[in-house]
Amino acid sequence: MKKEIIQRMVSGFLMGILIAYLITIITSIMKPGGQYYPTVPTLIDQMGSEINAVLFQLLFSGLYGAIWAVSSLIWKNETWSILKMTIVHFLITSIITLPIAYFTHWMGHNMVGLVRYFLIFIGIYAGVWLFQYISWKNEVKQLNTKIQEGSRDRKSTRLNSSHVSQS
């Protein structure tokens, strides 16, 4: 279990950095002028320089990804209901990642920014959750089909062998 946690932390950390970097590219493309914006100007002002802001954002982007990766272990708990897993996972990810979003200035530092952040967070969370749920449901359906086919094959084999032995 420790090995899996460490692997998830490392891969999640790297994935968090990758996603944050892609987001900076996408947001830079959406702005006119052809400039690259590695981070928001308010974070640069707070950190004193662009490189400090980028390093700060890099560290927290990685931490964000690591938190999501490790918290996904909740979905492996086969004794909990899907509702309980969803609630616990949502609470962990939303409570722990809110300060990261705040300190990196990914959200406004006022009530409107907080509400907007949570609406976006909930929307993305719900979309990803629904996609995963449909994927899991299809996987279970395929497994059940294979089990039923295997059961029919065994019955057919038994019937054929008993029919042959009677001959």
Disulfide bonds with the S-S distance in Angstrom:
none
